């Protein structure tokens, strides 16, 4: 395991899933601040029917 990466395993069968980058608290706090701002700005959200269209396409992926 690279010290800047975290290996993620499926807890059921312990199979390796992927390695993900580690972040420091300052970076995580920035991500959460942006996420909170975007969540509160409903004008930027997709309409319900657009979200449904996307979800209906999901099984085809």
MDTraj code that builds the backbone (N, CA, C; nanometers):
import mdtraj as md
import numpy as np

residues = "UNK UNK UNK UNK UNK UNK UNK UNK UNK UNK UNK UNK UNK UNK UNK UNK UNK UNK UNK UNK UNK UNK UNK UNK UNK UNK UNK UNK UNK UNK UNK UNK UNK UNK UNK UNK UNK UNK UNK UNK UNK UNK UNK UNK UNK UNK UNK UNK UNK UNK UNK UNK UNK UNK UNK UNK UNK UNK UNK UNK UNK".split()
xyz = np.array([
    [0.0840, -0.1184, 0.0000],
    [0.0000, 0.0000, 0.0000],
    [0.0881, 0.1241, 0.0000],
    [0.0628, 0.2119, -0.0941],
    [0.1294, 0.3410, -0.0992],
    [0.0811, 0.4231, 0.0200],
    [0.1696, 0.4993, 0.0841],
    [0.1269, 0.5734, 0.2029],
    [0.0312, 0.6878, 0.1698],
    [0.0197, 0.7274, 0.0425],
    [-0.0751, 0.8309, 0.0021],
    [-0.2057, 0.7722, -0.0487],
    [-0.2173, 0.6409, -0.0470],
    [-0.3361, 0.5725, -0.0973],
    [-0.3881, 0.4774, 0.0110],
    [-0.5175, 0.4493, 0.0030],
    [-0.5798, 0.3542, 0.0952],
    [-0.6425, 0.2434, 0.0130],
    [-0.6063, 0.1194, 0.0405],
    [-0.6660, 0.0056, -0.0280],
    [-0.8018, -0.0233, 0.0351],
    [-0.9037, -0.0398, -0.0504],
    [-1.0405, -0.0653, -0.0046],
    [-1.0765, -0.2090, -0.0393],
    [-1.1300, -0.2805, 0.0601],
    [-1.1662, -0.4205, 0.0427],
    [-1.3146, -0.4389, 0.0713],
    [-1.3767, -0.5320, 0.0003],
    [-1.5144, -0.5689, 0.0258],
    [-1.5187, -0.6393, 0.1612],
    [-1.5988, -0.5906, 0.2568],
    [-1.6002, -0.6527, 0.3896],
    [-1.6618, -0.7926, 0.3902],
    [-1.7390, -0.8245, 0.2881],
    [-1.8037, -0.9552, 0.2830],
    [-1.7044, -1.0656, 0.2481],
    [-1.6287, -1.0448, 0.1393],
    [-1.5375, -1.1502, 0.0940],
    [-1.3900, -1.1088, 0.0963],
    [-1.3642, -0.9877, 0.1444],
    [-1.2291, -0.9329, 0.1572],
    [-1.1547, -0.9203, 0.0234],
    [-1.2292, -0.9151, -0.0859],
    [-1.1666, -0.8936, -0.2165],
    [-1.1316, -0.7464, -0.2320],
    [-1.0159, -0.7235, -0.2931],
    [-0.9697, -0.5877, -0.3194],
    [-1.0665, -0.5187, -0.4164],
    [-1.1049, -0.3947, -0.3858],
    [-1.1937, -0.3171, -0.4725],
    [-1.1135, -0.2143, -0.5508],
    [-1.0444, -0.1262, -0.4785],
    [-0.9706, -0.0180, -0.5431],
    [-0.8836, 0.0518, -0.4399],
    [-0.7862, 0.1262, -0.4872],
    [-0.7080, 0.2139, -0.4009],
    [-0.7593, 0.3557, -0.4202],
    [-0.7765, 0.4264, -0.3104],
    [-0.8264, 0.5637, -0.3174],
    [-0.7246, 0.6565, -0.2517],
    [-0.7155, 0.7795, -0.3012],
    [-0.6189, 0.8731, -0.2432],
    [-0.6632, 0.9198, -0.1047],
    [-0.5670, 0.9363, -0.0176],
    [-0.5937, 0.9916, 0.1141],
    [-0.5903, 1.1436, 0.1053],
    [-0.6664, 1.2101, 0.1904],
    [-0.6696, 1.3563, 0.1944],
    [-0.6487, 1.4024, 0.3371],
    [-0.5947, 1.5232, 0.3514],
    [-0.5793, 1.5789, 0.4859],
    [-0.7102, 1.6462, 0.5269],
    [-0.7224, 1.6816, 0.6536],
    [-0.8472, 1.7385, 0.7059],
    [-0.8824, 1.8698, 0.6378],
    [-0.7835, 1.9493, 0.6040],
    [-0.8099, 2.0783, 0.5383],
    [-0.8787, 2.0564, 0.4033],
    [-0.8311, 1.9597, 0.3274],
    [-0.8903, 1.9290, 0.1975],
    [-1.0316, 1.8749, 0.2142],
    [-1.0507, 1.7855, 0.3087],
    [-1.1836, 1.7294, 0.3342],
    [-1.2798, 1.8407, 0.3751],
    [-1.2356, 1.9313, 0.4589],
    [-1.3201, 2.0427, 0.5023],
    [-1.3594, 2.1298, 0.3828],
    [-1.2672, 2.1529, 0.2901],
    [-1.2987, 2.2297, 0.1692],
    [-1.4043, 2.1573, 0.0858],
    [-1.3888, 2.0262, 0.0685],
    [-1.4869, 1.9480, -0.0073],
    [-1.6257, 1.9572, 0.0565],
    [-1.6308, 1.9454, 0.1883],
    [-1.7589, 1.9506, 0.2581],
    [-1.8226, 2.0891, 0.2498],
    [-1.7414, 2.1932, 0.2538],
    [-1.7922, 2.3301, 0.2403],
    [-1.8559, 2.3496, 0.1037],
    [-1.7897, 2.3022, -0.0003],
    [-1.8444, 2.3127, -0.1358],
    [-1.9719, 2.2298, -0.1479],
    [-1.9704, 2.1085, -0.0950],
    [-2.0878, 2.0215, -0.1024],
    [-2.2069, 2.0852, -0.0314],
    [-2.1852, 2.1443, 0.0835],
    [-2.2924, 2.2079, 0.1590],
    [-2.3490, 2.3270, 0.0809],
    [-2.2606, 2.4067, 0.0206],
    [-2.3048, 2.5222, -0.0573],
    [-2.3874, 2.4772, -0.1778],
    [-2.3410, 2.3748, -0.2479],
    [-2.4139, 2.3247, -0.3648],
    [-2.5483, 2.2651, -0.3247],
    [-2.5532, 2.1963, -0.2125],
    [-2.6776, 2.1365, -0.1650],
    [-2.7820, 2.2442, -0.1344],
    [-2.7382, 2.3525, -0.0756],
    [-2.8314, 2.4591, -0.0373],
    [-2.8815, 2.5397, -0.1565],
    [-2.8081, 2.5391, -0.2687],
    [-2.8451, 2.6148, -0.3873],
    [-2.9332, 2.5292, -0.4774],
    [-3.0612, 2.5265, -0.4504],
    [-3.1543, 2.4401, -0.5234],
    [-3.1670, 2.4791, -0.6707],
    [-3.1298, 2.6012, -0.7070],
    [-3.1379, 2.6421, -0.8471],
    [-3.0453, 2.5587, -0.9345],
    [-2.9397, 2.5077, -0.8769],
    [-2.8434, 2.4283, -0.9516],
    [-2.8794, 2.2802, -0.9609],
    [-2.9853, 2.2382, -0.8947],
    [-3.0259, 2.0978, -0.8938],
    [-3.0938, 2.0614, -1.0252],
    [-3.0823, 1.9368, -1.0631],
    [-3.1581, 1.8862, -1.1768],
    [-3.3043, 1.8716, -1.1359],
    [-3.3930, 1.8902, -1.2322],
    [-3.5350, 1.8721, -1.2024],
    [-3.5616, 1.7239, -1.1739],
    [-3.6742, 1.6979, -1.1110],
    [-3.7089, 1.5594, -1.0753],
    [-3.7161, 1.4705, -1.1992],
    [-3.7779, 1.5211, -1.3062],
    [-3.7908, 1.4361, -1.4248],
    [-3.6558, 1.4062, -1.4886],
    [-3.5604, 1.5000, -1.4823],
    [-3.4256, 1.4740, -1.5348],
    [-3.3550, 1.3675, -1.4511],
    [-3.3712, 1.3737, -1.3195],
    [-3.3098, 1.2734, -1.2323],
    [-3.3673, 1.1354, -1.2609],
    [-3.4989, 1.1300, -1.2844],
    [-3.5638, 1.0024, -1.3170],
    [-3.5106, 0.9488, -1.4492],
    [-3.4937, 1.0357, -1.5495],
    [-3.4380, 0.9936, -1.6785],
    [-3.3006, 0.9297, -1.6598],
    [-3.2183, 0.9909, -1.5782],
    [-3.0834, 0.9385, -1.5527],
    [-3.0916, 0.8033, -1.4832],
    [-3.1766, 0.7925, -1.3822],
    [-3.1896, 0.6654, -1.3100],
    [-3.2415, 0.5538, -1.3994],
    [-3.3294, 0.5861, -1.4935],
    [-3.3806, 0.4848, -1.5851],
    [-3.2727, 0.4340, -1.6802],
    [-3.1729, 0.5149, -1.7099],
    [-3.0628, 0.4750, -1.7979],
    [-2.9587, 0.3911, -1.7239],
    [-2.9584, 0.3961, -1.5941],
    [-2.8569, 0.3301, -1.5126],
    [-2.8428, 0.1800, -1.5393],
    [-2.9522, 0.1023, -1.5524],
    [-2.9353, -0.0415, -1.5765],
    [-2.8653, -0.0749, -1.7085],
    [-2.8677, 0.0189, -1.8031],
    [-2.8065, -0.0050, -1.9334],
    [-2.6550, 0.0141, -1.9313],
    [-2.6045, 0.0735, -1.8272],
    [-2.4588, 0.0997, -1.8195],
    [-2.3788, -0.0256, -1.7981],
])
top = md.Topology()
chain = top.add_chain()
for i, resn in enumerate(residues, 1):
    res = top.add_residue(resn, chain, resSeq=i)
    for name in ("N", "CA", "C"):
        top.add_atom(name, md.element.get_by_symbol(name[0]), res)
traj = md.Trajectory(xyz[None], top)
